[in-house]
Amino acid sequence: MSALDRIDHDSEDGIETGKRLIRIGGNGGASLAERLSWRLHRLSWRTPFHSIRLRGRFPLKLLAVPKDPIAGDKNAGEAILHGHFVYRGESWPAEAVDFSDPSLPPAFADYLQSFEWLRDLAAAATRERAAKLAEKILHKWLAEHSEQFSERAWRADLWGRRILFWAAYAPYILSSRDIVYRSLVLNTIARGARHLDKAAERAPPGLARVTAWAGVIAAALVVQGGPARLSRGEAGLMRALSAALHDDGGLVSRSPTEQLALVELLSQVRAAYYAAQHDVPEMVSETLDATVSALLGVTLGDEALSSWQGGNMSTRRRIHAAVEGSGVRARPLRQARGWGYQRLEAKNTIVVMDAAPPPPSRALRGGCASTLAFELSDGAGRLVVNCGGAGADIDALPEALARGLRTTAAHSTLTLGDRNSTAIHDDNSLGKGVAQVELARDETGGIGQVEASHDGYCRRYGLVHQRQLTLAADGKTLEGQDSLISAGRKRRHEDVPFAARFHLAPQVEVTTTADGQGALLRIRGGGVWQFRCRGGRLSIEDSVWLDGEATPHPSQQLIVAGESPADGMTIAWSFRRAG
């Protein structure tokens, strides 16, 4: 089945009983030849030859104005109206912003360069109120970058996003009576589209390449280019999506943060087809259906994302806007294949488990060693979490913190010998470790059970980590078992220390029981849960959790620790809702 095939998520639901094996793909980063090719391609932008390639007929007007289906952030828009871009708690003066400032945080620079902020501005003000400010900022960008090629401003994925946003918010940036200004905007869009014709296929594989080809399609539909450009764009998008997506609609990067961006992007592409009164290709509609289902599969009871692969919960508002804007009514994907996240749900209790190897290094910068970790929510309250991450804004975190958040110990799973289940190299790439996960799932009688094991510790210790999660039909009990099983390989004979960590959300208050083998967990404003364990020593230590704005918050973690003999061991634990 291809990545674009429709997946049936009903309860005939694709839930398979029995074991299956998930293997990791090529884990290397881009090859030296690929990196050199990309670098030479970017350097070619500054040559006279590239300028010649961008010459052509310029449009007198847009052929259509798509409606952006994704609602913007009104608060962010009001801040722009009051003269400031506010991002991750920092503020920059809107009219004096320097698009070329190398000191800008990369994620914020991309937000500026893509003109995504037009969406937020439109959520806060009418065209009459906001157009002058939007045009003034765009005029500044044109002065800096319309003729001057720079690696960031002319990056293919940013041009893809820019065309989508400039087209959707044309009333905000093309309402001026200044003919010279209007011509410059339209001419620059046309040059950007020709740049994408040459650059889209050279964009890094994954979301960036998908975005670049989305820009080619938007340009063909609402700027110029006609059937020839549209045909090339659709073929390119098909190739990019096939390479970027697993069969189940989840990105190869396994990043919920990127998955959210993909849902928004495909919704914008579909809107461009609508605006041009053109039939939406099945590949776009079916892929959007699958990507929304995969995204919903990693949400918790507060309707925000669980934290995986360097991402955080994002905001409930943005996720709701993305799903609402997609127009897709899909069930959350419960048993993902390549996407790798298993979802158990009963009444108000939701569990999301990482049951796959980490993503290949070439698919995601900052991948995490999180295999067999899980998150748990009770209604809108989070109980067990991972420490989270900064998403696309990874450079904004201190290097030591960013690296620490990627470790196995920063996730709610078991570590052996105080080592990561998959190595994290000094250059931030992922190394050897988990190469395959064996998975079995059963939902007989309404009881959800997932059993998974990984080989990340086989090479060093000759032990397989197996985890079993069982969620009761009433959602009031989650029982778990962690086992270390001999893989039949020679290893050192001394015992190896292990630690099963359960990071708790900041709003959870912890009280240990008198026997030292349990704890009472109170979710502020929510329920009370009892934790019990056997087979190891229970302790409580400090932890940290990053919210949807990538702001760290102090929290705590339960740790069940001990030592494993050469032939392995088993610990059992449970979370039980009181009352």
ZAMARGU-4260 file (C-alpha; in steps of 0.2 Angstrom, whole numbers, plus 5000, padded with zeros to 4 digits):
<rodrens>
0) 5000/5000/5000 | 5007/5017/4995 | 5008/5032/5007 | 4993/5040/4998 | 4982/5025/5000
5) 4967/5028/5011 | 4968/5019/5028 | 4952/5013/5036 | 4952/5018/5054 | 4936/5011/5060
10) 4935/4998/5072 | 4935/4985/5060 | 4948/4999/5063 | 4963/4990/5056 | 4967/4984/5074
15) 4977/4968/5071 | 4979/4954/5084 | 4996/4945/5085 | 5014/4950/5083 | 5022/4960/5069
20) 5040/4968/5067 | 5044/4986/5064 | 5061/4989/5057 | 5070/5005/5055 | 5075/5012/5038
25) 5092/5019/5033 | 5097/5029/5048 | 5111/5039/5040 | 5110/5058/5037 | 5112/5066/5020
30) 5127/5059/5011 | 5142/5070/5008 | 5137/5070/4989 | 5120/5076/4993 | 5126/5090/5005
35) 5138/5096/4992 | 5124/5095/4978 | 5113/5106/4989 | 5127/5118/4993 | 5131/5120/4975
40) 5113/5122/4970 | 5111/5136/4983 | 5127/5145/4978 | 5120/5145/4960 | 5106/5156/4965
45) 5118/5171/4966 | 5124/5168/4948 | 5119/5179/4933 | 5113/5163/4925 | 5100/5160/4939
50) 5093/5178/4937 | 5091/5175/4918 | 5081/5159/4922 | 5069/5169/4932 | 5065/5181/4918
55) 5048/5179/4910 | 5030/5186/4908 | 5024/5195/4924 | 5006/5194/4929 | 4995/5209/4930
60) 4984/5202/4944 | 4981/5185/4953 | 4970/5173/4945 | 4961/5169/4961 | 4962/5173/4980
65) 4961/5157/4990 | 4953/5158/5007 | 4965/5152/5021 | 4956/5138/5030 | 4967/5139/5046
70) 4962/5152/5059 | 4976/5163/5065 | 4980/5168/5083 | 4971/5183/5087 | 4982/5188/5102
75) 4998/5187/5091 | 4989/5198/5078 | 4984/5211/5091 | 5002/5212/5096 | 5007/5215/5078
80) 4994/5229/5077 | 5001/5237/5092 | 5018/5237/5084 | 5027/5221/5090 | 5030/5203/5084
85) 5029/5192/5100 | 5036/5175/5099 | 5041/5163/5113 | 5040/5177/5125 | 5051/5188/5116
90) 5046/5204/5107 | 5053/5213/5091 | 5047/5230/5084 | 5036/5226/5069 | 5040/5241/5058
95) 5059/5240/5062 | 5061/5221/5060 | 5077/5217/5050 | 5073/5201/5039 | 5092/5199/5037
100) 5097/5200/5055 | 5107/5184/5058 | 5104/5185/5077 | 5085/5181/5075 | 5080/5164/5082
105) 5079/5153/5066 | 5061/5148/5070 | 5055/5166/5072 | 5065/5171/5056 | 5055/5157/5047
110) 5039/5164/5054 | 5044/5181/5047 | 5050/5176/5031 | 5035/5164/5027 | 5023/5178/5030
115) 5013/5166/5041 | 5010/5181/5053 | 4997/5188/5040 | 4986/5174/5046 | 4987/5181/5064
120) 4985/5199/5058 | 4970/5194/5049 | 4962/5186/5064 | 4964/5202/5074 | 4959/5215/5061
125) 4950/5219/5045 | 4959/5223/5029 | 4955/5241/5031 | 4964/5242/5048 | 4979/5230/5044
130) 4983/5233/5026 | 4994/5248/5029 | 5005/5239/5042 | 5006/5223/5031 | 5011/5233/5016
135) 5024/5243/5025 | 5032/5227/5032 | 5031/5218/5014 | 5039/5234/5006 | 5054/5231/5018
140) 5055/5213/5013 | 5055/5218/4995 | 5068/5231/4997 | 5080/5218/5005 | 5076/5202/4996
145) 5066/5204/4979 | 5082/5206/4969 | 5095/5200/4982 | 5096/5181/4983 | 5100/5174/5001
150) 5100/5157/5007 | 5086/5160/5020 | 5074/5171/5010 | 5075/5161/4994 | 5075/5144/5003
155) 5063/5133/4993 | 5051/5128/5007 | 5050/5147/5012 | 5045/5152/4995 | 5032/5138/4995
160) 5024/5145/5011 | 5026/5163/5005 | 5016/5160/4989 | 5002/5152/4999 | 5001/5166/5011
165) 5004/5181/4999 | 4990/5173/4988 | 4978/5170/5003 | 4980/5188/5010 | 4982/5197/4994
170) 4968/5210/5000 | 4980/5214/5014 | 4996/5216/5004 | 4989/5222/4987 | 4976/5235/4992
175) 4988/5250/4988 | 4985/5261/4974 | 5003/5262/4971 | 5005/5254/4954 | 5024/5252/4956
180) 5022/5243/4972 | 5008/5232/4966 | 5018/5227/4951 | 5034/5223/4961 | 5024/5212/4972
185) 5016/5202/4958 | 5033/5202/4948 | 5042/5195/4964 | 5028/5181/4966 | 5031/5176/4948
190) 5050/5176/4950 | 5048/5166/4966 | 5037/5153/4957 | 5050/5151/4943 | 5063/5149/4957
195) 5053/5135/4964 | 5051/5127/4947 | 5070/5124/4948 | 5073/5122/4967 | 5058/5112/4973
200) 5066/5095/4969 | 5082/5100/4977 | 5074/5105/4994 | 5078/5093/5008 | 5067/5077/5008
205) 5052/5077/5020 | 5041/5092/5025 | 5052/5105/5016 | 5051/5097/4999 | 5032/5094/5001
210) 5030/5113/5005 | 5041/5118/4990 | 5030/5108/4978 | 5014/5115/4986 | 5021/5132/4982
215) 5023/5126/4963 | 5005/5120/4963 | 4998/5136/4971 | 5008/5147/4959 | 5000/5137/4944
220) 4983/5139/4951 | 4982/5157/4956 | 4997/5166/4949 | 5002/5159/4931 | 5009/5144/4923
225) 4993/5135/4918 | 4992/5116/4915 | 5010/5113/4912 | 5016/5120/4929 | 5001/5112/4938
230) 5006/5095/4930 | 5024/5097/4936 | 5018/5102/4953 | 5007/5088/4956 | 5019/5075/4950
235) 5032/5083/4961 | 5020/5083/4976 | 5016/5065/4973 | 5034/5060/4974 | 5038/5071/4989
240) 5023/5064/4999 | 5027/5046/4994 | 5045/5048/5001 | 5039/5058/5016 | 5025/5048/5023
245) 5022/5031/5030 | 5007/5020/5024 | 4997/5026/5038 | 4998/5045/5034 | 5012/5049/5047
250) 5028/5057/5042 | 5044/5048/5042 | 5051/5060/5054 | 5038/5054/5067 | 5037/5072/5073
255) 5019/5077/5078 | 5025/5095/5077 | 5029/5093/5058 | 5013/5083/5056 | 5003/5097/5062
260) 5012/5109/5050 | 5008/5096/5036 | 4990/5096/5040 | 4989/5115/5039 | 4999/5115/5022
265) 4988/5102/5013 | 4973/5112/5019 | 4980/5127/5011 | 4984/5118/4995 | 4966/5111/4994
270) 4960/5129/4996 | 4970/5135/4981 | 4961/5122/4970 | 4944/5128/4977 | 4949/5146/4973
275) 4954/5141/4955 | 4938/5131/4953 | 4949/5116/4949 | 4945/5098/4955 | 4956/5093/4970
280) 4966/5078/4965 | 4963/5062/4975 | 4980/5062/4981 | 4978/5078/4991 | 4961/5073/4998
285) 4966/5056/5003 | 4983/5061/5010 | 4974/5075/5020 | 4962/5062/5028 | 4976/5051/5033
290) 4987/5064/5040 | 4973/5071/5051 | 4969/5054/5058 | 4988/5051/5062 | 4989/5069/5070
295) 4973/5065/5081 | 4981/5049/5086 | 4994/5058/5096 | 4983/5070/5105 | 4978/5068/5124
300) 4963/5072/5133 | 4966/5091/5133 | 4966/5090/5114 | 4984/5095/5113 | 4998/5085/5107
305) 5008/5072/5117 | 5027/5076/5117 | 5037/5066/5104 | 5053/5068/5094 | 5058/5085/5101
310) 5040/5092/5100 | 5029/5098/5114 | 5010/5099/5116 | 5009/5115/5105 | 4993/5124/5109
315) 4975/5117/5109 | 4970/5132/5099 | 4982/5128/5084 | 4977/5110/5084 | 4959/5114/5084
320) 4961/5127/5070 | 4971/5114/5059 | 4958/5100/5061 | 4944/5112/5059 | 4952/5120/5044
325) 4955/5103/5036 | 4937/5099/5035 | 4941/5081/5039 | 4931/5071/5051 | 4942/5057/5056
330) 4944/5046/5071 | 4961/5046/5079 | 4973/5033/5072 | 4974/5020/5086 | 4987/5007/5078
335) 4999/5016/5068 | 5011/5006/5057 | 5026/5016/5052 | 5020/5032/5061 | 5023/5021/5076
340) 5012/5028/5090 | 5000/5016/5098 | 4984/5023/5106 | 4974/5016/5120 | 4958/5025/5125
345) 4944/5020/5137 | 4931/5032/5144 | 4941/5048/5149 | 4958/5039/5149 | 4970/5040/5135
350) 4988/5032/5133 | 4999/5036/5118 | 5015/5024/5117 | 5030/5025/5105 | 5031/5008/5098
355) 5044/5010/5084 | 5062/5014/5081 | 5067/5033/5081 | 5066/5041/5064 | 5081/5041/5052
360) 5093/5055/5056 | 5090/5062/5038 | 5072/5063/5041 | 5072/5074/5057 | 5085/5085/5066
365) 5085/5081/5084 | 5077/5064/5084 | 5074/5056/5101 | 5079/5039/5109 | 5061/5037/5116
370) 5056/5019/5111 | 5043/5011/5122 | 5039/5028/5132 | 5021/5033/5135 | 5010/5047/5140
375) 4994/5046/5150 | 4980/5058/5153 | 4964/5058/5163 | 4951/5069/5155 | 4959/5086/5152
380) 4973/5083/5165 | 4990/5076/5160 | 4997/5063/5172 | 5012/5054/5164 | 5022/5064/5151
385) 5039/5065/5143 | 5049/5080/5146 | 5045/5088/5129 | 5055/5099/5117 | 5055/5115/5108
390) 5049/5109/5091 | 5055/5119/5076 | 5063/5131/5089 | 5076/5119/5095 | 5090/5132/5093
395) 5082/5143/5106 | 5086/5131/5120 | 5102/5130/5129 | 5113/5116/5120 | 5114/5105/5136
400) 5095/5106/5139 | 5091/5102/5121 | 5102/5087/5121 | 5096/5081/5138 | 5078/5081/5131
405) 5082/5069/5118 | 5089/5056/5129 | 5079/5040/5135 | 5080/5046/5153 | 5069/5062/5147
410) 5055/5050/5142 | 5043/5039/5152 | 5052/5022/5149 | 5066/5011/5155 | 5084/5015/5154
415) 5098/5001/5156 | 5115/5005/5162 | 5111/5024/5162 | 5112/5023/5143 | 5101/5028/5129
420) 5092/5015/5120 | 5098/5023/5104 | 5115/5032/5104 | 5115/5051/5102 | 5131/5057/5094
425) 5141/5073/5097 | 5136/5080/5080 | 5117/5077/5086 | 5114/5063/5074 | 5107/5047/5080
430) 5118/5031/5081 | 5116/5013/5084 | 5103/5006/5095 | 5085/5002/5092 | 5084/4994/5074
435) 5068/4984/5076 | 5052/4984/5087 | 5042/4968/5089 | 5023/4973/5093 | 5007/4964/5098
440) 4991/4972/5101 | 4974/4965/5108 | 4958/4973/5112 | 4947/4958/5117 | 4932/4962/5128
445) 4936/4981/5128 | 4952/4979/5137 | 4966/4987/5127 | 4983/4979/5128 | 5000/4983/5119
450) 5015/4972/5121 | 5031/4979/5112 | 5050/4975/5114 | 5065/4983/5106 | 5083/4978/5103
455) 5092/4994/5108 | 5101/4986/5123 | 5106/4970/5114 | 5122/4975/5107 | 5130/4981/5124
460) 5120/4970/5137 | 5112/4956/5127 | 5095/4961/5134 | 5079/4965/5126 | 5067/4978/5134
465) 5049/4972/5133 | 5035/4983/5139 | 5017/4978/5141 | 5003/4991/5144 | 4985/4985/5149
470) 4971/4998/5150 | 4955/4992/5158 | 4938/4994/5149 | 4932/5007/5162 | 4949/5018/5160
475) 4952/5017/5178 | 4967/5006/5178 | 4983/5006/5168 | 4994/4991/5172 | 5012/4989/5166
480) 5026/4977/5166 | 5044/4980/5160 | 5055/4965/5157 | 5073/4963/5152 | 5074/4947/5143
485) 5090/4938/5138 | 5093/4939/5119 | 5105/4924/5120 | 5120/4933/5117 | 5136/4934/5127
490) 5138/4948/5139 | 5146/4953/5155 | 5141/4943/5170 | 5139/4958/5182 | 5122/4965/5186
495) 5117/4980/5176 | 5107/4995/5184 | 5090/4999/5177 | 5078/5013/5180 | 5060/5014/5174
500) 5055/5033/5174 | 5037/5040/5175 | 5039/5059/5172 | 5024/5068/5180 | 5015/5083/5173
505) 5018/5099/5183 | 5001/5100/5190 | 5002/5083/5198 | 5006/5083/5217 | 5015/5067/5224
510) 5014/5059/5241 | 5023/5043/5244 | 5014/5029/5254 | 5020/5022/5270 | 5027/5006/5263
515) 5038/5015/5250 | 5031/5005/5236 | 5018/5017/5230 | 5012/5035/5228 | 4996/5046/5228
520) 4995/5057/5213 | 4983/5072/5213 | 4980/5081/5197 | 4976/5099/5202 | 4958/5102/5197
525) 4956/5084/5192 | 4957/5066/5198 | 4967/5056/5211 | 4977/5041/5205 | 4987/5028/5215
530) 5003/5021/5209 | 5010/5005/5215 | 5026/4995/5210 | 5035/4979/5214 | 5052/4972/5208
535) 5062/4988/5211 | 5065/5003/5223 | 5053/5018/5221 | 5060/5035/5223 | 5054/5053/5218
540) 5066/5065/5209 | 5065/5082/5201 | 5061/5083/5183 | 5056/5096/5170 | 5043/5098/5157
545) 5041/5110/5142 | 5024/5118/5138 | 5017/5123/5121 | 5028/5138/5121 | 5043/5128/5124
550) 5045/5136/5142 | 5052/5124/5155 | 5042/5120/5171 | 5048/5111/5186 | 5040/5094/5189
555) 5043/5077/5197 | 5046/5059/5192 | 5043/5042/5199 | 5058/5031/5197 | 5058/5012/5200
560) 5076/5006/5200 | 5086/4991/5203 | 5099/4979/5195 | 5096/4966/5182 | 5105/4950/5182
565) 5112/4942/5166 | 5097/4932/5163 | 5085/4947/5165 | 5072/4953/5177 | 5053/4959/5177
570) 5045/4974/5187 | 5026/4977/5188 | 5018/4993/5191 | 5000/5001/5190 | 4991/5017/5189
575) 4974/5016/5197 | 4961/5030/5198 | 4954/5032/5215 | 4935/5034/5217
</rodrens>
